[in-house]
Amino acid sequence: MQGYGYENQNTAYGYGMAPHGNGNELALQRQSPAGAPKPLDQLPRLARDTTAENPWPVSVLSQKYHDAVERWPASWVEGQIVEINMRRSTSGFITLRDNEQDISMSVMGYSRFVAMAREFRQGERVVIHGKPNVWPKQTRLSFVADDIRRVGAGDLKAQIDELRKKLKGEGLFDAENKIPLPEFPKCIGLICAPQARAEGDVITNVNLRWPAVDFVIEHVHVQGAQCPPEVVQAIRKLDDDPRVDVIIVARGGGSFEDLIGFSDEAVVRATAACRKPIVSAVGHEDDWTLIDLAADLRASTPTDAAKKVVPDVHEQWQLVTNAWQRMNLRMESMVSNEQRLIEGYANRPSLTHPHTMLDPYQRTVDDAVLRMRQGLIRIVDDASMTVEKLHASLTALSPQATLNRGYAVVQTANGRVLDDPVDVRQGDQLTITLREGALLANAIGPADNAPDTD
């Protein structure tokens, strides 16, 4: 930075150098509160004038960098967006990568630039206009942008998009191929980087939610050329492990390039071919990779994956408690209903006074008996009257009535009624029936002096 002088004469710095010993050793001492800060005119004006005994403070050097960079002209720069954050309306940040070489730079902008950059996404090629700037507090160089324009889709994004279309056409992302996650997994296969924060996030949150879970962990590279083959091998290994119920592929956030390994075709095909359910938890919520489309479930973060893979033991206990309470209430309600039903039966007159059940039938029987008695009486009366009439007729026509008036019936020995004396010979035995009994007599002959009946 030689050749750039510091021209702000109103600034002073409270650091000074004092000789110590024979002059070969120096001691840096702070000014006392009562001492005045060292004025600017006592500091070297140019970088070439600084010495070990009379150096610039960090703040002076940082400010000189700032002033030097401030005089640089504005320029247009072309590159590919590998990371973008425009959540705030007042400021935003972009990481811009060179189109050919692995070189990146930080770009920041304010309200107007944020409004323009909101529509841009990772992987797009852009040209940005702005000026370089040094933030003195941390002596950090950045590019303050005021305009951004789209050049075309970035090469990486274009390649990934073509691969996405190809794999989608093969049906690798179809919803009907998704495997549902087990409700209560016993063992989780975890693919992550060694000693990664993602590993701790998954294990910690799983143990907090569902402690009765074991882990089979496969450590792999999560970026770079080694990432795809190691992830594929880990997926196949866990898929063949009979202990594993579900697999989580976890990685923390990173730039678009850092996550590119999880959009590798081999990784996507291995994920789609896995017989066990796979949860992808790569990057943050705004990041995306092709493994998210092939996985059976996509989690926004490793912590979110832990929450989706296992249930919350407290929630499950609450569900069990609620179910138990509902069951008890239902049983109590059923028992109460049955008790009320039994009490209703017990209080019915048919049980408290069983004879009341027979009353209707008894009345029917009594009515029938009465009707039968009346009917029989009428029948008997009618029969009696008939008998009396017949008896009177019989009496009137009976020979006994004639006998009662003093007449007699004479019968021969063979029982024939004798009505002519000539039919009797002398000596014939005759039976004479009177009103009261009968007599036996022998005929001695006809009576000559018999009275004339005429």
C-alpha positions in Angstrom: 0.0 0.0 0.0 3.0 2.3 -0.3 2.3 5.5 -2.1 -1.1 6.1 -0.5 -1.0 8.6 2.3 -3.4 9.1 5.1 -4.8 12.7 4.7 -7.4 12.9 7.5 -5.7 15.3 9.8 -8.5 15.3 12.4 -8.0 11.7 13.4 -5.7 10.6 16.2 -5.0 7.2 17.7 -4.2 6.3 21.3 -1.2 4.1 20.8 2.5 5.0 21.1 5.9 3.3 21.1 8.4 4.0 23.9 12.0 2.9 24.0 12.9 0.3 26.6 16.4 -0.8 27.8 19.2 0.0 25.5 16.9 0.6 22.5 17.2 -2.9 21.0 14.0 -3.9 22.8 10.7 -2.1 22.5 7.7 -2.2 24.7 4.2 -1.3 23.4 2.3 0.6 26.1 -1.1 2.0 26.3 -1.6 5.6 27.0 -3.0 6.3 30.5 -6.5 7.8 30.6 -4.9 11.1 31.6 -2.5 11.0 28.6 -3.4 12.5 25.2 -3.7 10.1 22.2 -0.8 10.3 19.8 -1.5 12.9 17.1 -1.6 11.9 13.5 1.3 14.1 12.5 3.6 11.9 14.7 2.7 8.8 12.7 4.4 7.9 9.4 2.5 9.4 6.5 3.5 6.7 4.0 3.8 2.9 4.3 7.5 3.0 3.4 8.1 5.4 6.4 6.8 2.9 9.0 9.4 1.1 11.2 9.3 -1.4 14.0 9.7 1.5 16.4 7.1 3.7 14.7 4.4 1.4 13.1 0.9 2.1 12.1 -1.9 0.9 14.4 -4.3 -1.6 12.8 -7.0 1.0 12.6 -4.8 3.3 10.5 -3.8 0.6 8.1 -7.4 -0.6 7.8 -8.5 3.0 7.1 -5.8 3.5 4.5 -6.9 0.3 2.7 -10.5 1.6 2.8 -9.4 5.0 1.4 -7.3 3.3 -1.3 -10.0 1.0 -2.4 -12.5 3.8 -2.3 -10.7 5.4 -5.2 -11.0 2.3 -7.4 -13.5 2.8 -10.2 -16.8 1.0 -10.5 -17.0 -2.1 -12.8 -19.1 -4.8 -14.2 -18.3 -8.4 -13.1 -19.7 -11.6 -14.5 -20.1 -14.9 -12.6 -22.4 -17.6 -11.3 -24.6 -17.3 -8.2 -23.7 -20.0 -5.8 -25.3 -18.5 -2.7 -27.9 -15.8 -2.3 -29.7 -14.2 0.7 -32.2 -11.5 0.1 -34.5 -12.0 3.1 -34.0 -8.5 4.4 -35.4 -5.6 2.5 -32.5 -3.3 3.5 -29.5 -5.4 2.6 -28.6 -8.6 0.8 -25.7 -10.9 0.1 -24.5 -13.0 -2.9 -21.6 -15.3 -3.3 -20.4 -15.0 -6.9 -18.2 -17.7 -8.5 -16.1 -17.4 -11.5 -17.5 -19.2 -14.6 -14.3 -21.1 -15.2 -12.1 -21.2 -12.1 -12.8 -22.1 -8.5 -12.7 -18.5 -7.3 -15.5 -16.7 -5.5 -16.2 -13.2 -4.1 -18.7 -11.7 -1.7 -21.2 -9.2 -3.1 -23.5 -7.1 -1.0 -26.1 -4.5 -1.8 -28.7 -2.3 -0.2 -32.4 -1.6 -0.7 -32.5 -0.9 -4.5 -30.1 -3.8 -5.3 -32.1 -6.2 -3.0 -35.3 -5.3 -4.8 -33.6 -6.1 -8.1 -31.9 -9.4 -6.9 -34.9 -11.0 -5.3 -35.9 -12.8 -8.5 -32.5 -14.4 -8.9 -31.7 -18.0 -7.8 -28.7 -20.2 -7.2 -26.9 -21.3 -10.3 -27.9 -18.4 -12.5 -25.2 -16.5 -14.5 -25.3 -12.8 -13.9 -23.4 -9.5 -14.5 -23.3 -7.2 -11.5 -22.3 -3.5 -11.4 -20.7 -2.0 -8.3 -17.6 -0.8 -6.5 -15.1 -2.6 -4.2 -15.3 -1.6 -0.6 -13.3 -2.3 2.6 -15.1 -2.5 5.9 -12.5 -0.9 8.3 -13.8 -2.7 11.4 -12.7 -6.1 10.0 -10.6 -5.0 7.1 -12.8 -7.1 4.9 -13.0 -6.5 1.1 -16.4 -6.8 -0.6 -18.1 -5.7 -3.7 -21.0 -3.3 -3.1 -23.4 -3.7 -6.0 -26.0 -1.4 -7.3 -27.2 -3.3 -10.4 -27.7 -6.9 -11.5 -28.7 -8.5 -14.8 -29.2 -12.0 -15.9 -26.9 -13.5 -18.5 -28.4 -16.9 -18.7 -28.6 -20.1 -16.6 -25.4 -21.2 -15.0 -23.7 -24.2 -16.5 -24.1 -26.3 -13.3 -27.7 -25.4 -12.9 -28.4 -26.2 -16.6 -26.7 -29.6 -16.2 -28.7 -30.4 -13.1 -31.9 -29.3 -14.7 -31.3 -31.5 -17.7 -30.5 -34.4 -15.4 -33.7 -33.7 -13.4 -35.8 -33.8 -16.6 -34.2 -37.0 -17.6 -34.7 -38.8 -14.3 -38.2 -37.5 -14.0 -39.0 -38.9 -17.4 -37.8 -42.3 -16.1 -40.2 -42.1 -13.2 -37.6 -41.9 -10.4 -39.5 -39.0 -8.8 -43.0 -40.5 -9.1 -45.1 -40.2 -5.9 -46.4 -43.8 -6.2 -42.8 -45.0 -5.8 -42.4 -43.4 -2.4 -42.1 -45.7 0.6 -43.9 -44.6 3.8 -41.8 -44.2 6.9 -42.2 -46.7 9.7 -44.3 -45.2 12.6 -42.0 -46.5 15.3 -38.5 -47.3 13.9 -36.1 -49.3 16.0 -32.9 -48.6 14.2 -32.0 -45.6 12.0 -29.2 -45.6 9.4 -27.4 -42.2 9.3 -25.2 -41.0 6.5 -23.2 -37.9 7.3 -19.7 -36.5 7.5 -17.5 -37.5 10.5 -17.8 -35.3 13.5 -20.4 -33.1 11.6 -22.9 -31.0 13.4 -25.6 -32.7 11.3 -24.8 -36.0 13.0 -25.2 -34.4 16.5 -28.4 -32.6 15.5 -30.0 -35.9 14.3 -28.9 -38.1 17.2 -29.7 -35.5 19.9 -33.1 -34.7 18.6 -34.0 -38.4 18.0 -32.9 -39.3 21.5 -34.9 -36.4 23.0 -38.1 -37.5 21.1 -37.8 -41.3 21.0 -34.9 -42.7 23.2 -35.5 -46.3 22.3 -33.8 -46.0 18.9 -30.4 -47.4 17.8 -28.2 -45.9 15.1 -26.0 -47.4 12.4 -23.8 -44.5 11.2 -21.9 -44.4 7.9 -19.4 -41.5 7.6 -18.8 -40.2 4.1 -17.4 -37.1 2.4 -20.3 -34.7 1.9 -18.7 -32.6 -0.8 -16.0 -32.9 -3.5 -15.3 -35.7 -5.9 -15.4 -38.4 -3.2 -18.9 -37.5 -2.1 -21.1 -39.3 -4.8 -19.4 -42.8 -4.7 -19.2 -42.8 -0.9 -22.8 -41.8 -0.5 -23.9 -44.5 -3.0 -21.9 -47.1 -1.2 -23.3 -46.1 2.2 -26.9 -46.2 0.9 -26.5 -49.7 -0.5 -24.8 -50.9 2.7 -27.6 -49.6 5.0 -30.2 -50.9 2.6 -28.8 -54.4 3.0 -28.5 -54.1 6.8 -31.5 -56.0 8.3 -31.3 -53.9 11.5 -32.0 -50.6 9.7 -35.6 -49.5 9.4 -35.1 -46.0 7.8 -32.2 -44.1 6.4 -31.3 -40.4 6.8 -28.9 -38.6 4.5 -27.8 -35.5 6.4 -25.6 -32.6 5.7 -25.5 -29.0 6.9 -25.9 -25.9 4.8 -23.5 -24.9 2.2 -23.0 -23.2 -1.1 -24.6 -24.5 -4.3 -21.3 -26.0 -5.3 -20.8 -27.7 -1.9 -24.1 -29.5 -2.3 -23.6 -30.5 -5.9 -22.5 -34.0 -5.0 -26.1 -34.8 -3.8 -27.4 -34.0 -7.3 -25.1 -36.7 -8.8 -26.9 -39.1 -11.1 -25.5 -42.2 -9.2 -26.6 -40.8 -5.9 -30.1 -40.1 -7.2 -30.5 -43.5 -8.7 -29.2 -45.3 -5.6 -31.7 -43.3 -3.5 -34.6 -44.2 -5.8 -33.6 -47.9 -5.9 -33.3 -48.2 -2.1 -35.8 -50.7 -0.7 -36.0 -48.9 2.6 -37.4 -45.4 3.1 -34.9 -42.6 2.8 -35.1 -39.1 4.3 -33.0 -36.4 2.7 -31.8 -33.6 5.0 -29.2 -31.8 2.9 -28.6 -28.1 3.4 -31.1 -25.6 4.7 -34.7 -25.0 3.8 -33.8 -22.8 0.8 -31.2 -25.3 -0.6 -32.2 -27.9 -3.1 -30.6 -31.0 -4.6 -31.9 -33.9 -6.8 -31.7 -36.3 -3.9 -34.6 -34.4 -2.4 -36.8 -35.4 -5.3 -35.8 -39.1 -5.2 -36.0 -39.5 -1.5 -39.2 -40.7 0.1 -39.3 -37.6 2.3 -37.5 -34.3 2.2 -36.6 -32.6 5.5 -35.5 -28.9 5.5 -32.7 -29.5 8.0 -31.1 -32.5 9.9 -33.1 -31.4 13.0 -36.3 -31.5 11.0 -35.4 -35.0 9.7 -35.1 -36.2 13.3 -38.6 -34.8 14.1 -40.1 -36.4 11.0 -38.5 -39.9 11.4 -39.5 -40.6 15.0 -42.6 -39.6 17.0 -42.4 -37.5 20.2 -42.6 -39.8 23.2 -44.4 -37.1 25.2 -47.0 -36.8 22.4 -47.4 -40.6 22.2 -47.9 -40.7 26.0 -50.5 -38.0 25.7 -52.2 -40.0 22.9 -52.2 -43.1 25.1 -53.5 -41.1 28.1 -56.2 -39.6 26.0 -57.2 -42.9 24.5 -57.2 -44.5 28.0 -59.4 -41.7 29.2 -61.8 -42.0 26.3 -61.9 -45.8 26.8 -62.7 -45.3 30.5 -65.4 -42.8 29.7 -66.9 -45.1 27.1 -66.8 -48.0 29.4 -68.3 -46.0 32.3 -71.0 -44.7 29.9 -71.8 -48.2 28.7 -71.9 -49.6 32.3 -74.1 -46.6 33.4 -76.5 -47.2 30.5 -76.7 -50.9 31.3 -77.3 -50.1 35.0 -80.1 -47.7 34.1 -81.5 -50.3 31.7 -81.4 -52.9 34.5 -82.9 -50.5 37.0 -85.7 -49.7 34.5 -86.4 -53.4 34.1 -86.3 -54.0 37.8 -88.8 -51.1 38.4 -91.2 -52.3 35.9 -94.6 -53.5 37.3 -94.1 -56.8 35.5 -91.2 -57.6 37.9 -92.3 -55.7 41.0 -95.9 -57.1 40.7 -95.6 -60.2 38.5 -99.3 -60.9 38.8 -100.1 -57.8 36.9 -98.8 -59.6 33.9 -101.6 -62.2 34.2 -104.4 -59.6 34.8 -105.2 -59.1 31.1 -105.3 -62.8 30.5 -107.3 -63.4 33.7 -109.8 -60.9 32.5 -110.0 -62.7 29.2 -110.5 -66.0 30.9 -113.1 -64.6 33.3 -115.0 -63.1 30.4 -114.7 -66.3 28.5 -116.0 -68.3 31.5 -118.9 -65.8 31.9 -119.7 -66.0 28.3 -119.5 -69.8 28.4 -121.6 -70.0 31.5 -124.2 -67.8 30.0 -124.2 -69.8 26.8 -124.5 -73.1 28.6 -127.4 -71.7 30.7 -129.1 -70.6 27.5 -128.5 -74.0 26.0 -129.7 -75.9 29.1 -132.8 -73.6 29.3 -133.6 -74.2 25.7 -133.0 -78.0 26.1 -135.2 -78.0 29.3 -138.0 -76.3 27.5 -137.7 -78.8 24.7 -137.7 -81.7 27.1 -140.7 -80.3 28.9 -142.5 -79.9 25.6 -141.6 -83.4 24.6 -142.5 -84.7 28.0 -145.9 -83.1 27.8 -146.4 -84.5 24.3 -145.2 -87.9 25.5 -147.4 -87.8 28.5 -150.3 -86.9 26.4 -149.7 -89.7 24.0 -148.5 -92.3 26.5 -150.7 -95.4 27.2 -150.0 -94.7 30.9 -152.3 -91.7 30.7 -155.1 -94.0 29.6 -154.3 -96.4 32.3 -154.4 -93.6 34.8 -158.0 -92.8 33.8 -158.9 -96.5 34.8 -158.4 -98.3 31.6 -156.4 -101.6 31.3 -154.3 -103.1 28.5 -154.8 -106.9 27.8 -152.0 -108.7 26.2 -151.9 -112.3 25.0 -149.1 -114.7 26.1 -147.0 -113.6 23.1 -147.3 -109.9 24.1 -149.8 -108.9 21.4 -152.4 -106.4 22.6 -155.8 -108.1 22.6 -158.4 -105.9 21.0 -160.9 -108.6 19.9 -162.4 -111.3 22.1 -162.6 -113.7 19.3 -158.8 -113.9 19.3 -158.9 -115.6 22.7 -159.6 -119.1 23.3 -160.8 -120.6 26.6 -157.8 -121.2 28.8 -155.5 -118.7 27.2 -153.3 -116.8 29.6 -153.7 -113.1 29.5 -151.7 -110.2 31.0 -153.7 -107.3 32.2 -151.8 -104.0 32.7 -153.4 -101.6 35.1 -152.5 -98.1 36.3 -150.5 -99.6 39.1 -149.0 -103.0 38.0 -150.2 -106.0 36.0 -152.3 -109.1 36.5 -152.2 -112.6 35.0 -155.5 -114.1 34.1 -157.0 -117.1 32.2 -159.7 -116.7 29.7 -162.8 -118.7 30.3 -164.7 -117.5 27.3 -166.3 -114.4 25.8 -168.6 -112.4 28.0 -172.1 -112.5 26.7 -173.4 -109.7 28.9 -170.5 -107.4 28.3 -171.6 -103.8 28.4 -172.0 -101.9 25.2 -169.3 -99.4 24.9 -171.3 -97.4 22.5 
